């Protein structure tokens, strides 16, 4: 089992910035991927960005150039710096951890609200 603790999020005006973090603990494989997804009410959860333990990043087109993901492997923690936020970025953001055995784990979600 892997436990994820998310922090950050909140309310910000359009054009502002927020930072999310997600700390993983438990049965963490050396090779893994962590990342962020987001979901609006009534919609499917969608990829925001992921990063592997080797540092490979995969961004959704909608956030490229505005969001930056980083990770501290020693702390099993991933960070998401969100700049130039837009109202359409308003969603619940979920942290995901995927081990090399294919098992995936989700955080509880954190609300990000961008006002216009």
Secondary structure, 3 states (H helix, E strand, C coil): CEEEEEEECEEEECCCCEEEEEEEEECCCCCEEEEEEEECCCCCCEEEEEEECCCCEEECHHHCCCEEEEEECCCCEEEEEECCCCHHHCEEEEEEEEECCCCEEECCCEEEEEEC
